[in-house]
Amino acid sequence: MKLYLRRSLGFLPLLALGTGFAFGQSTTAPLTMQQAIDMARTKNPTLLSGQQHVTATKANEITAGLRLNPTFQLSGQDVSLGADNPSNPYSYAGNITRTFERGQKRRWRLDIAKNTTDITQSQYKDTERQTVLQVKTAFTQMLVAKAALKISTDNLDSYKHTVDLSKARRDAGDISETDFERIDLQLADFESDYDNAKLNLTQASDSLQLLLGVQKPVDNFDITGELDPPPVTTNMQQVEQEALAARPDYQAALQSIRVADANVKLADADAKVDPTIGGEYERTGVYNTAGFQVQIPLRIFDRNQGEKERTRYEAQSSRFAEVAARNQVINDVDQAWSAYDTASTLSKRYSGHYLQEAQHVRDNLEFSYRHGGSTLLDYLDALRDYRQINLDSLNANQQVWLSIHQLSFAAATEILP
Protein backbone atom coordinates (compact mmCIF):
# COMPACT_ATOMS: atom_id res chain seq x y z
CA MET A 1 0.00 0.00 0.00
CA LYS A 2 1.48 3.34 -1.02
CA LEU A 3 0.52 6.39 1.01
CA TYR A 4 1.88 9.65 -0.39
CA LEU A 5 2.80 11.96 2.45
CA ARG A 6 3.87 15.53 2.44
CA ARG A 7 7.49 16.08 1.45
CA SER A 8 7.73 19.82 2.03
CA LEU A 9 6.40 19.49 5.57
CA GLY A 10 8.50 16.48 6.42
CA PHE A 11 6.00 13.71 5.65
CA LEU A 12 7.61 10.33 4.93
CA PRO A 13 6.23 7.38 2.98
CA LEU A 14 4.61 4.74 5.12
CA LEU A 15 7.20 2.13 6.00
CA ALA A 16 6.60 -1.42 4.89
CA LEU A 17 4.88 -3.30 7.69
CA GLY A 18 6.94 -6.38 6.97
CA THR A 19 9.89 -4.82 8.84
CA GLY A 20 8.00 -5.11 12.13
CA PHE A 21 7.15 -2.41 14.64
CA ALA A 22 8.41 -3.24 18.09
CA PHE A 23 6.74 -2.07 21.28
CA GLY A 24 9.31 -0.99 23.82
CA GLN A 25 12.18 -3.45 24.03
CA SER A 26 10.67 -6.50 22.37
CA THR A 27 12.59 -9.70 22.92
CA THR A 28 10.55 -11.85 20.54
CA ALA A 29 10.24 -11.73 16.77
CA PRO A 30 6.99 -10.26 15.43
CA LEU A 31 4.34 -12.88 14.65
CA THR A 32 3.09 -13.49 11.15
CA MET A 33 -0.60 -14.19 10.57
CA GLN A 34 0.01 -17.92 10.10
CA GLN A 35 2.03 -18.07 13.30
CA ALA A 36 -0.78 -16.32 15.15
CA ILE A 37 -3.31 -18.83 13.78
CA ASP A 38 -1.10 -21.77 14.78
CA MET A 39 -0.68 -20.30 18.25
CA ALA A 40 -4.44 -19.89 18.64
CA ARG A 41 -5.02 -23.52 17.63
CA THR A 42 -2.74 -24.74 20.43
CA LYS A 43 -3.41 -22.20 23.18
CA ASN A 44 -6.90 -20.74 22.74
CA PRO A 45 -8.92 -21.95 25.77
CA THR A 46 -12.15 -22.28 23.79
CA LEU A 47 -10.49 -24.59 21.27
CA LEU A 48 -8.78 -26.60 24.01
CA SER A 49 -12.16 -27.07 25.66
CA GLY A 50 -13.67 -28.20 22.37
CA GLN A 51 -10.90 -30.76 21.85
CA GLN A 52 -11.62 -32.33 25.22
CA HIS A 53 -15.33 -32.44 24.44
CA VAL A 54 -14.62 -34.37 21.23
CA THR A 55 -12.50 -36.87 23.18
CA ALA A 56 -15.25 -37.25 25.79
CA THR A 57 -17.87 -37.85 23.12
CA LYS A 58 -15.73 -40.50 21.44
CA ALA A 59 -15.74 -42.46 24.70
CA ASN A 60 -19.45 -43.09 24.08
CA GLU A 61 -18.41 -45.45 21.28
CA ILE A 62 -16.96 -47.78 23.91
CA THR A 63 -20.25 -47.83 25.78
CA ALA A 64 -22.26 -48.37 22.61
CA GLY A 65 -20.12 -51.34 21.60
CA LEU A 66 -20.43 -53.25 24.87
CA ARG A 67 -22.38 -56.50 24.84
CA LEU A 68 -24.98 -57.32 27.49
CA ASN A 69 -23.54 -58.97 30.60
CA PRO A 70 -24.78 -62.39 31.71
CA THR A 71 -26.48 -62.71 35.09
CA PHE A 72 -25.41 -65.22 37.74
CA GLN A 73 -27.66 -66.07 40.66
CA LEU A 74 -26.95 -68.32 43.66
CA SER A 75 -29.64 -69.30 46.19
CA GLY A 76 -30.05 -71.80 49.04
CA GLN A 77 -32.78 -73.08 51.36
CA ASP A 78 -32.53 -74.78 54.72
CA VAL A 79 -28.79 -74.94 54.40
CA SER A 80 -28.45 -75.14 58.20
CA LEU A 81 -30.19 -78.51 58.25
CA GLY A 82 -28.42 -81.76 57.67
CA ALA A 83 -28.61 -83.72 54.47
CA ASP A 84 -30.19 -86.65 56.34
CA ASN A 85 -33.43 -84.76 57.10
CA PRO A 86 -35.83 -86.46 54.70
CA SER A 87 -38.81 -84.22 55.47
CA ASN A 88 -37.11 -80.94 54.67
CA PRO A 89 -33.63 -81.38 53.18
CA TYR A 90 -31.40 -78.45 52.47
CA SER A 91 -31.01 -77.26 48.88
CA TYR A 92 -29.02 -74.74 46.95
CA ALA A 93 -29.03 -73.70 43.31
CA GLY A 94 -26.98 -71.66 40.89
CA ASN A 95 -28.14 -70.33 37.54
CA ILE A 96 -26.72 -68.13 34.81
CA THR A 97 -28.78 -66.28 32.21
CA ARG A 98 -28.02 -64.01 29.30
CA THR A 99 -30.16 -61.91 27.00
CA PHE A 100 -29.33 -62.20 23.30
CA GLU A 101 -30.06 -59.09 21.24
CA ARG A 102 -31.63 -59.50 17.83
CA GLY A 103 -31.96 -57.06 14.95
CA GLN A 104 -28.31 -55.91 15.09
CA LYS A 105 -29.01 -53.51 17.95
CA ARG A 106 -25.35 -53.28 18.91
CA ARG A 107 -24.38 -52.44 15.33
CA TRP A 108 -26.82 -49.53 15.14
CA ARG A 109 -25.83 -48.23 18.57
CA LEU A 110 -22.23 -48.19 17.40
CA ASP A 111 -23.25 -46.48 14.19
CA ILE A 112 -25.08 -43.78 16.13
CA ALA A 113 -22.17 -43.27 18.53
CA LYS A 114 -19.56 -43.04 15.75
CA ASN A 115 -21.63 -40.60 13.71
CA THR A 116 -22.30 -38.54 16.83
CA THR A 117 -18.53 -38.35 17.35
CA ASP A 118 -18.18 -37.19 13.75
CA ILE A 119 -20.79 -34.49 14.34
CA THR A 120 -18.98 -33.33 17.48
CA GLN A 121 -15.70 -33.25 15.55
CA SER A 122 -17.33 -31.17 12.81
CA GLN A 123 -18.77 -28.82 15.41
CA TYR A 124 -15.30 -28.41 16.88
CA LYS A 125 -13.90 -27.68 13.44
CA ASP A 126 -16.61 -25.07 12.98
CA THR A 127 -15.61 -23.46 16.28
CA GLU A 128 -12.01 -23.55 15.08
CA ARG A 129 -13.07 -21.95 11.79
CA GLN A 130 -14.76 -19.12 13.68
CA THR A 131 -11.76 -18.65 15.93
CA VAL A 132 -9.41 -18.49 12.93
CA LEU A 133 -11.63 -15.78 11.43
CA GLN A 134 -11.48 -13.84 14.70
CA VAL A 135 -7.69 -14.14 14.75
CA LYS A 136 -7.38 -13.00 11.13
CA THR A 137 -9.72 -10.07 11.76
CA ALA A 138 -7.90 -9.01 14.93
CA PHE A 139 -4.53 -9.44 13.20
CA THR A 140 -5.60 -7.22 10.28
CA GLN A 141 -7.06 -4.63 12.63
CA MET A 142 -3.79 -4.48 14.51
CA LEU A 143 -1.85 -4.08 11.27
CA VAL A 144 -4.16 -1.22 10.29
CA ALA A 145 -3.78 0.31 13.76
CA LYS A 146 0.00 0.19 13.36
CA ALA A 147 -0.22 1.86 9.97
CA ALA A 148 -2.66 4.49 11.26
CA LEU A 149 -0.34 5.25 14.18
CA LYS A 150 2.58 5.67 11.75
CA ILE A 151 0.53 8.05 9.60
CA SER A 152 -0.69 10.08 12.57
CA THR A 153 2.84 10.25 14.02
CA ASP A 154 4.32 11.50 10.75
CA ASN A 155 1.45 13.93 10.28
CA LEU A 156 1.83 15.30 13.80
CA ASP A 157 5.62 15.68 13.56
CA SER A 158 5.37 17.32 10.17
CA TYR A 159 2.58 19.68 11.15
CA LYS A 160 4.51 20.73 14.24
CA HIS A 161 7.24 21.74 11.82
CA THR A 162 4.66 23.74 9.86
CA VAL A 163 3.58 25.52 13.04
CA ASP A 164 7.19 26.32 13.85
CA LEU A 165 7.73 27.75 10.36
CA SER A 166 4.49 29.75 10.59
CA LYS A 167 5.55 31.14 13.94
CA ALA A 168 8.82 32.31 12.38
CA ARG A 169 6.88 33.91 9.52
CA ARG A 170 4.57 35.64 12.00
CA ASP A 171 7.53 36.98 13.93
CA ALA A 172 8.99 38.22 10.64
CA GLY A 173 5.71 39.91 9.68
CA ASP A 174 4.96 37.63 6.68
CA ILE A 175 1.60 36.45 8.10
CA SER A 176 -0.82 37.91 10.60
CA GLU A 177 -1.38 36.73 14.15
CA THR A 178 -4.86 35.47 13.15
CA ASP A 179 -3.46 33.35 10.32
CA PHE A 180 -0.88 31.87 12.68
CA GLU A 181 -3.54 31.06 15.28
CA ARG A 182 -5.70 29.36 12.66
CA ILE A 183 -2.71 27.22 11.67
CA ASP A 184 -1.92 26.50 15.32
CA LEU A 185 -5.53 25.47 16.01
CA GLN A 186 -5.27 22.70 13.40
CA LEU A 187 -2.59 21.08 15.55
CA ALA A 188 -5.34 19.88 17.90
CA ASP A 189 -6.73 17.63 15.17
CA PHE A 190 -3.35 16.02 14.52
CA GLU A 191 -2.77 15.51 18.24
CA SER A 192 -6.22 13.92 18.58
CA ASP A 193 -5.50 11.63 15.61
CA TYR A 194 -2.29 10.49 17.29
CA ASP A 195 -3.91 9.81 20.67
CA ASN A 196 -6.78 7.86 19.09
CA ALA A 197 -4.41 5.87 16.89
CA LYS A 198 -2.28 4.95 19.90
CA LEU A 199 -5.36 3.82 21.84
CA ASN A 200 -6.66 1.80 18.87
CA LEU A 201 -3.34 0.00 18.57
CA THR A 202 -3.32 -0.91 22.28
CA GLN A 203 -6.89 -2.23 22.11
CA ALA A 204 -6.22 -4.17 18.90
CA SER A 205 -3.12 -5.75 20.44
CA ASP A 206 -5.03 -6.77 23.57
CA SER A 207 -7.85 -8.29 21.51
CA LEU A 208 -5.46 -10.37 19.43
CA GLN A 209 -3.51 -11.58 22.46
CA LEU A 210 -6.76 -12.68 24.10
CA LEU A 211 -7.52 -14.89 21.10
CA LEU A 212 -4.00 -16.35 21.26
CA GLY A 213 -4.56 -17.52 24.83
CA VAL A 214 -2.40 -14.87 26.51
CA GLN A 215 -3.67 -14.48 30.07
CA LYS A 216 -2.44 -10.90 30.51
CA PRO A 217 -1.56 -8.69 27.52
CA VAL A 218 2.06 -7.65 27.23
CA ASP A 219 3.32 -4.34 25.88
CA ASN A 220 6.07 -5.78 23.67
CA PHE A 221 3.73 -7.95 21.61
CA ASP A 222 4.20 -7.30 17.89
CA ILE A 223 3.10 -8.64 14.52
CA THR A 224 4.23 -8.25 10.94
CA GLY A 225 2.40 -8.45 7.64
CA GLU A 226 1.34 -6.67 4.48
CA LEU A 227 -1.66 -4.41 3.92
CA ASP A 228 -1.45 -4.33 0.14
CA PRO A 229 -4.55 -6.29 -0.98
CA PRO A 230 -3.46 -9.43 -2.88
CA PRO A 231 -5.32 -10.63 -5.98
CA VAL A 232 -7.82 -13.48 -5.66
CA THR A 233 -7.31 -15.85 -8.57
CA THR A 234 -10.31 -18.14 -8.06
CA ASN A 235 -13.95 -17.56 -9.04
CA MET A 236 -17.20 -17.68 -7.11
CA GLN A 237 -18.39 -21.01 -8.56
CA GLN A 238 -15.16 -22.72 -7.54
CA VAL A 239 -15.37 -21.25 -4.06
CA GLU A 240 -18.93 -22.57 -3.72
CA GLN A 241 -17.83 -26.11 -4.56
CA GLU A 242 -14.92 -25.89 -2.14
CA ALA A 243 -17.28 -24.65 0.57
CA LEU A 244 -19.70 -27.55 0.10
CA ALA A 245 -16.79 -29.98 0.38
CA ALA A 246 -15.09 -28.34 3.37
CA ARG A 247 -17.63 -26.46 5.50
CA PRO A 248 -17.79 -28.29 8.85
CA ASP A 249 -21.30 -27.07 9.65
CA TYR A 250 -22.54 -28.53 6.36
CA GLN A 251 -20.63 -31.75 7.03
CA ALA A 252 -22.36 -31.90 10.42
CA ALA A 253 -25.72 -31.64 8.65
CA LEU A 254 -24.79 -34.58 6.42
CA GLN A 255 -23.61 -36.57 9.42
CA SER A 256 -26.88 -35.81 11.21
CA ILE A 257 -28.71 -37.61 8.41
CA ARG A 258 -26.60 -40.70 9.03
CA VAL A 259 -27.34 -40.52 12.76
CA ALA A 260 -31.05 -40.17 12.03
CA ASP A 261 -31.02 -43.15 9.67
CA ALA A 262 -29.21 -45.24 12.27
CA ASN A 263 -31.82 -44.22 14.84
CA VAL A 264 -34.55 -45.45 12.50
CA LYS A 265 -32.82 -48.81 12.16
CA LEU A 266 -32.26 -49.03 15.91
CA ALA A 267 -35.95 -48.31 16.55
CA ASP A 268 -36.86 -51.14 14.17
CA ALA A 269 -34.33 -53.39 15.89
CA ASP A 270 -35.72 -52.52 19.33
CA ALA A 271 -39.04 -53.94 18.17
CA LYS A 272 -37.41 -57.35 17.78
CA VAL A 273 -37.82 -59.86 20.59
CA ASP A 274 -34.68 -60.48 22.63
CA PRO A 275 -34.77 -63.98 24.16
CA THR A 276 -33.15 -64.68 27.52
CA ILE A 277 -31.56 -68.12 27.84
CA GLY A 278 -30.29 -69.60 31.07
CA GLY A 279 -28.94 -72.78 32.64
CA GLU A 280 -29.32 -73.97 36.22
CA TYR A 281 -27.75 -76.47 38.60
CA GLU A 282 -29.52 -77.49 41.83
CA ARG A 283 -28.61 -79.80 44.68
CA THR A 284 -31.33 -80.93 47.08
CA GLY A 285 -30.15 -83.15 49.87
CA VAL A 286 -28.10 -85.81 48.17
CA TYR A 287 -29.61 -85.31 44.74
CA ASN A 288 -28.18 -83.22 41.89
CA THR A 289 -30.35 -81.77 39.13
CA ALA A 290 -29.78 -79.51 36.11
CA GLY A 291 -32.19 -77.45 34.10
CA PHE A 292 -32.58 -74.59 31.65
CA GLN A 293 -34.92 -71.73 30.96
CA VAL A 294 -35.89 -69.67 27.91
CA GLN A 295 -37.69 -66.35 28.35
CA ILE A 296 -39.30 -64.68 25.33
CA PRO A 297 -41.19 -61.41 25.82
CA LEU A 298 -44.50 -61.33 23.99
CA ARG A 299 -44.62 -58.06 22.02
CA ILE A 300 -48.40 -57.92 21.83
CA PHE A 301 -49.05 -54.29 22.77
CA ASP A 302 -45.68 -52.51 22.85
CA ARG A 303 -43.92 -53.03 19.55
CA ASN A 304 -41.96 -49.78 19.77
CA GLN A 305 -44.46 -48.07 17.47
CA GLY A 306 -43.87 -44.58 18.89
CA GLU A 307 -40.10 -44.66 18.46
CA LYS A 308 -40.42 -46.01 14.97
CA GLU A 309 -42.64 -43.13 13.93
CA ARG A 310 -40.63 -40.49 15.79
CA THR A 311 -37.29 -41.52 14.31
CA ARG A 312 -38.70 -41.51 10.78
CA TYR A 313 -39.96 -37.96 11.18
CA GLU A 314 -36.62 -36.96 12.71
CA ALA A 315 -34.84 -38.47 9.70
CA GLN A 316 -37.01 -36.44 7.35
CA SER A 317 -36.35 -33.34 9.44
CA SER A 318 -32.60 -33.88 9.18
CA ARG A 319 -32.86 -34.03 5.40
CA PHE A 320 -34.64 -30.69 5.28
CA ALA A 321 -31.98 -29.32 7.63
CA GLU A 322 -29.28 -30.51 5.20
CA VAL A 323 -30.96 -28.62 2.36
CA ALA A 324 -31.13 -25.49 4.53
CA ALA A 325 -27.44 -25.86 5.45
CA ARG A 326 -26.49 -26.27 1.80
CA ASN A 327 -28.43 -23.15 0.83
CA GLN A 328 -26.77 -21.26 3.68
CA VAL A 329 -23.32 -22.24 2.44
CA ILE A 330 -24.06 -20.98 -1.07
CA ASN A 331 -25.59 -17.78 0.29
CA ASP A 332 -22.61 -17.12 2.58
CA VAL A 333 -20.16 -17.53 -0.29
CA ASP A 334 -22.19 -15.29 -2.60
CA GLN A 335 -22.45 -12.51 -0.02
CA ALA A 336 -18.77 -12.76 0.91
CA TRP A 337 -17.80 -12.64 -2.76
CA SER A 338 -19.93 -9.53 -3.35
CA ALA A 339 -18.35 -7.84 -0.33
CA TYR A 340 -14.86 -8.66 -1.62
CA ASP A 341 -15.66 -7.38 -5.11
CA THR A 342 -16.99 -4.09 -3.75
CA ALA A 343 -14.10 -3.60 -1.31
CA SER A 344 -11.51 -4.42 -3.96
CA THR A 345 -13.01 -1.88 -6.37
CA LEU A 346 -12.97 0.83 -3.70
CA SER A 347 -9.38 0.07 -2.70
CA LYS A 348 -8.17 0.23 -6.30
CA ARG A 349 -9.98 3.53 -6.73
CA TYR A 350 -8.12 5.09 -3.81
CA SER A 351 -4.69 3.66 -4.60
CA GLY A 352 -4.96 4.32 -8.32
CA HIS A 353 -6.51 7.78 -8.27
CA TYR A 354 -7.49 9.60 -5.09
CA LEU A 355 -4.21 9.35 -3.17
CA GLN A 356 -2.20 10.91 -5.97
CA GLU A 357 -4.87 13.52 -6.62
CA ALA A 358 -5.09 14.52 -2.96
CA GLN A 359 -1.31 14.93 -2.83
CA HIS A 360 -1.33 16.98 -6.03
CA VAL A 361 -4.04 19.33 -4.75
CA ARG A 362 -2.36 19.71 -1.37
CA ASP A 363 1.05 20.48 -2.87
CA ASN A 364 -0.37 23.01 -5.37
CA LEU A 365 -2.41 24.86 -2.75
CA GLU A 366 0.54 24.91 -0.38
CA PHE A 367 2.73 26.46 -3.07
CA SER A 368 -0.03 28.90 -4.03
CA TYR A 369 -0.66 29.91 -0.41
CA ARG A 370 3.03 30.51 0.21
CA HIS A 371 3.15 32.83 -2.80
CA GLY A 372 -0.11 34.64 -2.09
CA GLY A 373 -2.20 32.93 -4.77
CA SER A 374 -4.73 31.19 -2.47
CA THR A 375 -6.27 31.77 0.92
CA LEU A 376 -5.31 30.12 4.18
CA LEU A 377 -8.75 28.50 4.32
CA ASP A 378 -8.19 26.79 0.96
CA TYR A 379 -4.82 25.52 2.09
CA LEU A 380 -6.14 24.12 5.39
CA ASP A 381 -9.06 22.45 3.61
CA ALA A 382 -6.65 20.76 1.21
CA LEU A 383 -4.53 19.63 4.14
CA ARG A 384 -7.55 18.13 5.92
CA ASP A 385 -8.70 16.42 2.73
CA TYR A 386 -5.28 14.92 2.19
CA ARG A 387 -5.16 13.56 5.74
CA GLN A 388 -8.67 12.07 5.39
CA ILE A 389 -7.96 10.50 2.00
CA ASN A 390 -4.92 8.73 3.45
CA LEU A 391 -6.98 7.29 6.28
CA ASP A 392 -9.83 6.36 3.93
CA SER A 393 -7.38 4.55 1.69
CA LEU A 394 -6.03 2.65 4.67
CA ASN A 395 -9.56 1.68 5.70
CA ALA A 396 -10.35 0.59 2.14
CA ASN A 397 -7.37 -1.77 2.17
CA GLN A 398 -8.52 -3.05 5.54
CA GLN A 399 -11.97 -3.84 4.13
CA VAL A 400 -10.40 -5.83 1.29
CA TRP A 401 -8.47 -7.96 3.76
CA LEU A 402 -11.51 -8.43 5.99
CA SER A 403 -13.62 -9.48 3.01
CA ILE A 404 -10.92 -11.99 1.98
CA HIS A 405 -10.94 -13.41 5.51
CA GLN A 406 -14.73 -13.61 5.39
CA LEU A 407 -14.59 -15.36 2.02
CA SER A 408 -12.11 -17.90 3.39
CA PHE A 409 -14.40 -18.35 6.38
CA ALA A 410 -17.44 -18.91 4.17
CA ALA A 411 -15.54 -21.48 2.09
CA ALA A 412 -13.68 -23.06 5.04
CA THR A 413 -10.71 -22.93 2.66
CA GLU A 414 -7.81 -20.53 2.40
CA ILE A 415 -8.64 -18.36 -0.62
CA LEU A 416 -5.13 -16.98 -0.82
CA PRO A 417 -2.35 -19.42 -1.77
N, C-alpha and C positions, 0 to 999 in steps of 0.2 A: 504494500500500500504506500503510495507516494503522497505526502502531505507537503505542499509548498508553503514555506513559512518565510516571513519577512526578512530579507537580507539587510536592508538599510537600517533596520532597527535591531539587528542582532538575532533574528529568528534563524534557527538551524533546522535542517531536514530531520524528520523523525527517524531516530536510530532504528535499525532492524532489531525486532524483538528477539531474534534468534541468538543474540549475544548475551541475553540474560539481564536481569535487573535486580541486583542483590539488595536485600533489606538489612541494613546495619552491617555486621560482620558475619556474613553467611558462611557456614562451614560445610555446607552440602551443595552439590551441583543442582542447578534448577531442574525441575521435573518437566519432562515432555508430557503431552497429552496421553500417549500410550502408557507411559510409566504411571501416570496418575490413575488410569483405568485399572491397570494391573494391581496397584496398591489398594484400590477400593475393593477389588474382588477378594483380596486376602485379608483385609482388615476392617471393612465396613461391618459394624455390628448387626445391621439388618440382614445382610447377606450371610453372615456367620450363623445367625439364628435360623435362617431358611435352610441352610445346609443340614443343620441338626434335625430339623423337622422332616426333611426328606429321608434321612437315615432312620428316624423313628418310625416313619410310615412304612418303610421297607421291612421293618421287623414284623409287620402284620402278615407278610407272606409266610413267615415261619408258622404262625398260628393257623393260618388258613390251610397249610399243608399237613397239619397233624392228623393222624388217624384216631378214631375213637378208641379209648382205652377199654380193655376188658374189665369185668367186675368179678371179684372173688369174695365169697361169703362163707364164713365158718360158724356153725351153730352146734349147741349141745343141750341135751336134756337129761336130768337126773344123773349127772356125772358123778355125784357124790355117793351114789349107791353102788353096790357091788354088782359084778356081772352075773352072780349066781341068784339074783332076785328074779324069779320067773314071772312074778305078777307085774313088775314095773321096772324092767331093765334099763340101764342107762343107754343113751344113744348120742352120737354126734355125727355131723354131716358137713361136708365141704362141697361147694359148687362154684363153678366159674361160667360166666356168661359174657357174650359179646354181641353188640349190634352191628350188623353189616349194612352199610349204606348202598343203596341202589340209585341208578340214574346219574352216576358220575358226579355226585354232589361235591366231592373233594376237588375234582378237576375244575368245576365252575367257581368254587370258592377261591382256588388259587388264581384262576383267570381274573376274577374281580380284584383280588389283592394286588396282583402284578400291574394291572391297568390303573388301579388307584395310585400305585407308586409312580407310574409314568405320568399321571396327571399332576401329582405333587411335584415331580421333577420339572414338568413344564411350567407349573406355577412359579417355582423357584427361578427358572430361567427368565420368566416374564418380569419378576421382581429385579433380577439382575439387569435385564434390558432397561428397565426404568431407572435403575441406579446409574447405569452407564450414561444414559441421557442426562441425568442430573449432573454427573461429573463433567461431561463435555460442555454442558451449558455453563456451569460454574467456572470451568477452566477458561472458556471463551470470554466470559464476563470479566474475569481477572486480567486476561490479556488486554481487553479493551480499556479496563481501568488503568492499567500500566501506561498504555498509549495516551489516554486522556490526561494522566498526570504529567507525562512528558510534554505534551502540548501546552498544558496550562502553566507548567514551570517555565518553558521557553517564552511563552507569551508574557508572563509576569516579569521575567528578567528583562526582556526586550522593551516592554512598555515602561519599566522603571527607567531604562536608559532614555526613552523618549521624554519622560517627565524631567529628567535631569537636563537634557538638551533644551527643553522648552523653558526651564527655569533660567538657564544661561541666556537664552534669547530675551526673556522678560527683563532680566537684569541689564541686558544691553540695549533695551528699548525697541527690539524688533517686533515684539507682540505685546498686547495689552495684558494687564493683570487678570481681566475677565477671561480672555482666551486661555491664559495659563491655568486658571482655576477650572475651566471646563475640561481641559486636558487632564488635570490632576484628579478630577472627580471620576474619570473613567477608570482610574487605577483600582477603585473599589470593585468593579466588575471582575477584573483580572484576579484580584486577591480572593474574591468569592469563588471564582472558578477553581483556583488552586486548592482552597480549603475543601470544597466539595469533592474534587477529584481525589484528594488524599483520603478523605473519609470513605469514598466509594471503593478505593483499592483495599483499604483495611477490611471493610465488610465483605468484599468479594473473596479475599484471602481466607477469612474466617469461615465463610460458607463452604469453600472448597476443602479446607482442612477437616471440617466436620464430616463431609462425605468420605474422606479418606481414612476415617477412624481415629483421627488425632483427638485426644481427650481435651487438651487445652491448646488453643492456637498459639503458635510461636511467631515472633516478629521477623525472623530471618527466613521464613518460608518463601520460595521463589519458583517460578515456572518459566518456561521458554516455549516459543511457538511463533507461527506466522499469522498475520491477519489478512494477507492478500488472498481473496477468495479463489480457490482452485477451480478448474473446470470439471464439470460432471460429464463423463463420457457415455453414460448409459442412457436409456430412454424409459419413459414411464411404463410401457408394457412389460419390459424386462424386469423392472423393479417390482411390479405387481406379481409376476410369477415367482420371483425370489421371496417375496413376502409370504405368499401362500405356502411355500416350501419350508420357510424358516420361522415364521411367527409362532412363538411358544403358546400364546393364548389360543391361536387357531388349532395348533396341535393338541392342546388340552380339550378343545371341543370335539375333535376327532376321537380322542381317547375316551371321552365320556360316552360316545356311542358304543364303543367296545365294552365299556363297563355295563351300560344299560342292556346290551344284548346278552352279556353273561348273567346278569340278574334275571332276565327272562328265562334263560335255560336253567338257572338254579331254582327258580320258582316252579318250573315244570318238574325238576328233579325232586324237589321237596314234596311233591304230590305222590311220589312213588313210595310204596310200602317198604320199610326197613325191618327185616326180620331180626329177632334176637334169638340166638342159639346158645344153649348151655349144656354142660355136663355136670353130673353130681355123683359123689361117693358118700355112702352112709354106712355106719356100723352101729348096729343095735345089739347090745349084749355080745354074744359070740358070733353074730351073723354079719356078713359083709354084703352090701348091695350096691349096685351102680344104676344110674339112670340118666336121662337127658330130658331137655325141654326145648320147645320151639314156640316163640311168641310172635304172632303176626297181628299188628294192629288192623282193624277193619275200618278202612276209610269210607264210611258210609255217608257221613254228613260233612265232615271237614276234609275237603280234597284240595285245600290251598287255593280255592277259587279267587279269593280277594287279592292275594299276592300275584297270582297269574295276571289278573286284569290290570292291577296297578303297575307292574313292571312293564307291561306292553305299552301303556300310555306314557310311562316315563321314557321308554325307548323312542317313541314317536316324538316326544318333547325334545329329547336330545338331538334328534335329526333336524328339527326346526332351529334349535340353538346353533347347530353347526352352520346352517345356511346364514343365520344372522351374523355369526362370527366371520364367515367368509365375506359377506357384504361389507362388514366393518373394516376388514383388512383392505379391501379395494378402495373404500372411501377414504381411509386414512392415507393411503399412498397418493391418491389423486389430490387430496387437499395439501399434503406436504409438498407435492411436486408443484402445485400452483403457487404456493408460498415461496418456494425456491426460485421459480421463474420470475416472479415479481421482484423479489429482493435482489436477484442477480441483475435484472434490468436497471434497477435504481442505483445499484453500486457502480455499474459501468457508466451510467450517466454522470455521476459525480466525478469518478476518476478520469473519465475521458473528456469532460467538458467544464463542469462548474468549478472545480478546484483551480484550474488554470485561469479561468475567466475571473474568478474572485481575486486571484493574485494580481492579474493584469489591471483590474479596476483599482485595487488598493494602491498599487505602485504608481499608477498615473495620477490619482487624486493626491497622493502624498507629494509627488513632484510638483503638481499644479498648486497645491496649497503653499508649499515652501516658496514658490515664485509668485504668489499673489494671484493665481488664476482661478482658484476655487475657494469656497468658504471653509471655515473650520468645521461647520456642521456637516458638510459633504464629506470631508475627510474622516471624521469620526464615524459617520454612518458606514463608509466603506470599510473602516477598520472593524466595526462590529459585524458587518456582513461576512468579512473574510474569516473572522474567528468562528462564526456560526457555521459557515460552510465546511470548515475543517472538521468540526465536531459532527456535523450531519453526515459527512463522508465516512467518518469513523463508525458512526452508528449504522450506516448502510452496509458497511463491510461486516459489522457484527451480525446484522440480520441475515446476511448470506450464510454465514457460518452456522447460525442457529437453525436456519431452515435446512441446511445440509444435515445437521445432527438430527433434526426431526424426521427427515427423510430416511436416514439410516435407522432411526427408531421404528418408524412405520414399517420398514422392510425387514427389520431384525437382521440386517446385513450391512456391512460397512460399504457405503456408496463410494467413498474415495479409496483408491488402491493403496 
